Amino acid sequence: MRASEAKYEAITNSIDQMIWSTRPDGFHDYYNRRWYEYTGVPSGSTDGEAWNGMFHPEDRARAWEVWRRSLETGEPYHIEYRLRHRSGEYRWVIGRAQCVRGEDGAIARWYGTCTDIHDLKMAEQSCELIARELSHRIKNIFAVVSSLVMLPTRGRPEFQAFARGVQARIDALAVAHEYVRPQSARSNPPQAPATVHGLLGMLSAPYNVDDAAVVAISGDDVPIGSRAATGLALIFHELATNAVKYGALSQSGGRVAIICARSEENYEILWEEVGGPQIDGAPERRGFGTALSERVVETELGAKMERRWGADGLQIRLIVPQARISL
């Protein structure tokens, strides 16, 4: 038993991570050396319920709630909170724990870890701040351009109808722009579309002139989550931009059909261009926007994208797992 205990201590203390353990009722009775090195508290001072006093005051109630739910249900414990470092600074960590059950199925013990993610959290917040600042500046540019469009119409009422139409499309692009950048829980647009059709309809509004369905959406509609909405918006934006520059929307009479189909496992979106210039084959070079959208397809949506460069127009088939479209 002494050899087994020494081996256990050697393993837990050789890992550069905080490790802790509790009784079935959640009473903390073990921390490895790394915990005390990180927090700087005396040995044994965080046994029992005293561990919660190490958290940031704003995180304590939430940590207790999550921990009690795990104790009641046996579900894995997973939470992010701010833990007091030996320097006095509160640093972000991930707390995880799994229960071990006996032969009778009852919980015999809980084993958990704390992982410092403070630097990653600060980097994420920095990226979020930059993204929000960039979005703010771009929205200001849209507002300036919209005002400049109307400026020459002062005293020229015959141009106002045309200018208002241009202004409406600029305003629609400004709204759609909100979905082309990474979002967080704080920066999500306040009136986010709840379905795929709702999102695509909003994004296609700048391209549909005088109620003409230049971009037509049909097929099955499903609810969409904020993360999937951001990824899908970026892909749509790239496809629409290329269609305006090189594809069907670059010529009068060109059209885009977006056909959605739901199966048991996947949600498929077909982007089909007609009425554009003659296509001889795939382009020789791939732009940054295309590379970015392909990365979003794989990482954000866990999807597959199939392209067909037909003489009658470009066809894109996006196959998204059902589980990912609602995230």
C-alpha positions in Angstrom: 0.0 0.0 0.0 2.9 2.4 0.8 4.5 1.6 -2.6 1.2 2.2 -4.3 0.6 5.5 -2.5 4.2 6.6 -3.3 3.6 5.8 -7.0 0.4 7.7 -7.0 2.0 10.8 -5.4 5.0 10.6 -7.8 2.6 10.5 -10.8 0.3 13.4 -9.7 3.2 15.6 -8.6 5.2 15.1 -11.8 2.4 16.5 -13.9 2.4 20.3 -14.6 -1.2 20.5 -13.8 -3.3 21.0 -10.7 -4.9 17.7 -9.6 -7.5 17.3 -6.9 -9.8 14.6 -5.5 -12.9 14.4 -3.4 -15.1 12.0 -1.5 -18.4 11.0 -3.1 -20.2 13.9 -1.3 -17.8 16.4 -2.9 -15.6 17.0 0.2 -12.1 18.0 -1.1 -9.4 16.0 0.7 -6.5 15.8 -1.8 -4.6 18.3 -3.8 -1.3 17.7 -5.6 1.9 19.8 -5.0 1.2 21.9 -8.2 -2.1 23.2 -6.6 -0.2 24.6 -3.6 2.6 26.0 -5.7 0.1 27.7 -8.0 -2.2 29.2 -5.3 0.5 29.7 -2.6 -1.9 28.7 0.2 -0.8 26.5 3.1 -1.2 22.7 2.8 -4.7 21.6 3.8 -6.2 25.1 3.9 -8.5 24.4 1.0 -9.9 21.1 2.1 -13.6 20.6 2.4 -15.6 23.6 1.1 -12.8 26.1 1.4 -11.8 25.5 -2.2 -14.6 27.8 -3.3 -13.0 30.7 -1.5 -10.1 30.6 -4.0 -12.4 31.6 -6.9 -13.2 35.1 -8.0 -16.2 36.4 -6.0 -18.2 36.8 -9.2 -17.6 33.1 -10.1 -18.3 31.4 -6.8 -22.1 31.0 -7.0 -21.8 29.6 -10.6 -19.1 27.2 -9.6 -21.1 25.9 -6.7 -24.2 25.4 -8.9 -22.3 23.4 -11.6 -20.5 21.3 -8.9 -23.7 20.5 -7.0 -25.3 19.4 -10.3 -22.4 17.0 -11.0 -22.6 15.6 -7.5 -26.3 15.0 -7.8 -26.3 13.5 -11.3 -22.8 12.0 -11.7 -22.3 14.1 -14.9 -18.7 15.2 -15.7 -17.8 18.5 -14.1 -16.6 21.2 -16.6 -16.4 24.9 -16.0 -14.2 28.0 -16.6 -13.6 30.3 -13.7 -11.0 32.7 -12.3 -8.7 31.2 -9.7 -6.6 33.2 -7.3 -2.9 32.9 -8.1 -0.1 33.1 -5.5 0.6 36.6 -6.9 -2.9 37.7 -5.9 -4.0 37.9 -9.5 -7.2 36.0 -10.5 -6.3 33.8 -13.5 -8.7 31.9 -15.8 -8.6 28.1 -15.5 -10.7 25.2 -16.7 -12.0 22.9 -14.0 -12.8 19.3 -15.0 -13.7 16.3 -13.0 -14.9 12.7 -13.5 -16.5 10.3 -11.0 -15.3 6.8 -10.4 -18.0 4.3 -9.5 -17.8 1.1 -7.5 -19.1 -2.3 -8.4 -22.5 -1.4 -7.1 -22.7 1.6 -9.4 -22.4 4.2 -6.6 -19.9 7.0 -6.9 -16.8 6.1 -5.0 -14.7 9.1 -5.7 -14.2 12.2 -7.8 -10.9 13.1 -9.6 -10.4 16.5 -11.1 -7.9 18.9 -12.7 -7.5 22.7 -13.0 -5.8 23.9 -16.2 -4.5 27.5 -16.5 -5.9 29.1 -19.7 -5.4 32.7 -18.8 -3.1 33.6 -21.6 -5.4 32.0 -24.1 -8.4 33.8 -22.6 -6.7 37.2 -22.8 -5.7 36.5 -26.4 -9.4 35.7 -27.2 -10.6 38.8 -25.6 -8.0 40.8 -27.5 -9.1 39.3 -30.8 -12.7 40.0 -29.9 -11.9 43.7 -29.1 -10.1 44.0 -32.4 -12.9 42.4 -34.3 -15.5 44.7 -32.7 -13.4 47.8 -33.4 -12.9 46.7 -37.0 -16.7 46.1 -37.4 -17.4 49.5 -35.9 -15.1 51.2 -38.4 -16.5 49.3 -41.3 -20.1 50.2 -40.3 -19.0 53.9 -40.1 -17.6 53.5 -43.7 -21.0 52.1 -44.8 -22.7 55.1 -43.2 -20.4 57.6 -44.9 -20.9 56.0 -48.3 -24.7 55.9 -47.8 -24.6 59.6 -47.0 -22.4 60.4 -50.0 -24.8 58.6 -52.3 -27.6 60.9 -51.3 -25.5 64.1 -51.2 -25.7 64.8 -55.0 -29.5 64.5 -55.0 -30.0 67.7 -53.1 -31.9 69.9 -55.4 -32.1 67.1 -58.0 -35.4 65.3 -57.1 -35.2 63.2 -60.4 -32.2 61.3 -59.0 -33.6 60.6 -55.5 -35.4 57.4 -56.3 -32.3 55.8 -57.9 -30.1 57.1 -55.0 -32.5 55.7 -52.4 -32.4 52.3 -54.1 -28.5 52.3 -53.9 -28.7 53.5 -50.3 -31.1 50.7 -49.4 -28.6 48.1 -50.8 -25.7 49.7 -48.9 -27.7 49.6 -45.7 -28.5 45.9 -46.3 -24.9 45.2 -46.8 -24.1 46.9 -43.5 -26.5 44.6 -41.7 -25.2 41.5 -43.5 -21.7 42.5 -42.6 -22.4 41.8 -38.9 -22.5 38.1 -39.7 -19.2 37.9 -41.7 -17.0 38.4 -38.6 -16.4 36.1 -35.6 -19.0 36.4 -33.0 -19.1 35.8 -29.2 -22.0 35.7 -26.8 -21.5 39.4 -26.1 -21.1 40.6 -29.7 -23.9 38.5 -31.4 -26.3 40.8 -33.3 -29.4 41.5 -31.2 -31.8 40.3 -33.9 -30.1 37.2 -35.2 -32.1 35.2 -37.8 -33.3 31.9 -36.2 -33.3 29.8 -39.3 -31.1 29.1 -42.3 -33.6 30.7 -44.7 -33.9 33.7 -42.5 -30.1 34.2 -42.5 -29.8 33.6 -46.2 -32.7 35.9 -47.0 -31.1 38.7 -45.0 -27.7 38.2 -46.6 -29.2 38.1 -50.1 -31.3 41.3 -49.7 -28.6 43.6 -51.1 -28.6 41.6 -54.4 -32.4 41.4 -55.0 -33.4 44.6 -56.8 -37.0 45.9 -57.1 -38.4 42.6 -55.6 -36.7 40.6 -58.4 -35.4 37.3 -57.0 -31.9 37.5 -58.4 -30.9 35.2 -55.5 -33.8 32.8 -54.9 -33.9 30.5 -51.8 -36.0 27.4 -51.6 -36.2 23.9 -50.0 -36.1 22.8 -46.4 -35.5 25.3 -43.6 -34.0 24.5 -40.2 -33.0 26.4 -37.0 -29.5 27.7 -37.0 -27.1 28.5 -34.2 -25.0 31.6 -33.8 -21.7 29.8 -34.5 -23.0 28.1 -37.7 -24.6 31.4 -38.8 -21.3 33.2 -38.6 -19.6 30.5 -40.7 -22.4 30.2 -43.2 -22.6 34.0 -43.6 -18.9 34.2 -44.4 -19.2 31.5 -47.0 -22.3 33.1 -48.6 -20.5 36.5 -48.6 -17.5 35.0 -50.5 -19.7 33.2 -53.0 -21.8 36.3 -53.6 -18.7 38.5 -54.0 -17.2 36.2 -56.6 -20.6 35.9 -58.4 -20.7 39.7 -58.7 -17.1 40.0 -59.9 -16.8 37.0 -62.1 -20.0 34.9 -62.1 -23.7 35.0 -62.8 -24.4 38.3 -60.9 -21.8 40.1 -63.1 -24.2 40.1 -66.1 -27.7 41.2 -66.7 -30.1 38.3 -66.4 -27.8 36.3 -64.2 -29.4 34.4 -61.3 -28.4 32.4 -58.3 -30.6 29.6 -56.9 -30.0 28.4 -53.3 -31.7 25.0 -52.7 -31.7 23.6 -49.2 -32.4 19.9 -48.4 -32.5 18.2 -45.1 -31.7 14.5 -44.6 -31.5 12.4 -41.4 -27.8 13.2 -40.9 -27.0 16.2 -43.0 -28.2 19.5 -44.2 -27.3 20.3 -47.8 -27.1 23.7 -49.4 -26.8 23.9 -53.2 -25.6 27.2 -54.7 -26.3 27.2 -58.4 -25.5 30.0 -60.8 -27.1 30.5 -64.2 -27.0 33.2 -66.9 -23.4 34.2 -66.2 -20.3 34.3 -68.5 -19.0 31.2 -70.2 -16.9 29.1 -67.8 -13.9 27.1 -69.3 -13.0 25.4 -66.1 -11.7 26.0 -62.6 -9.6 29.2 -62.0 -5.8 28.8 -62.1 -5.3 30.6 -58.8 -7.2 30.5 -55.5 -7.7 33.8 -53.6 -7.6 34.5 -49.9 -11.3 34.6 -49.6 -11.7 31.1 -51.1 -9.0 29.7 -48.8 -10.7 31.3 -45.8 -14.1 30.0 -46.6 -12.7 26.5 -47.1 -11.2 26.7 -43.7 -14.5 27.8 -42.2 -16.2 24.9 -43.9 -13.9 22.4 -42.2 -13.3 24.0 -38.8 -16.5 25.9 -38.0 -19.1 23.7 -39.7 -17.4 20.3 -39.9 -18.8 20.2 -43.5 -17.8 19.2 -47.0 -17.8 21.5 -50.0 -18.1 20.2 -53.6 -17.5 22.4 -56.6 -18.5 21.9 -60.2 -17.3 24.3 -62.8 -19.8 23.7 -65.6 -20.2 25.7 -68.8 -23.6 26.8 -67.7 -22.4 28.1 -64.4 -20.7 27.4 -61.0 -22.3 24.8 -58.7 -21.4 24.6 -55.0 -22.8 21.8 -52.8 -22.3 22.4 -49.0 -22.9 19.3 -46.8 -23.2 20.2 -43.1 -23.9 17.6 -40.4 -27.2 18.2 -38.7 -25.5 18.4 -35.3 -23.3 21.3 -36.4 -26.0 23.5 -38.0 -27.6 24.2 -34.7 -24.4 25.2 -32.8 
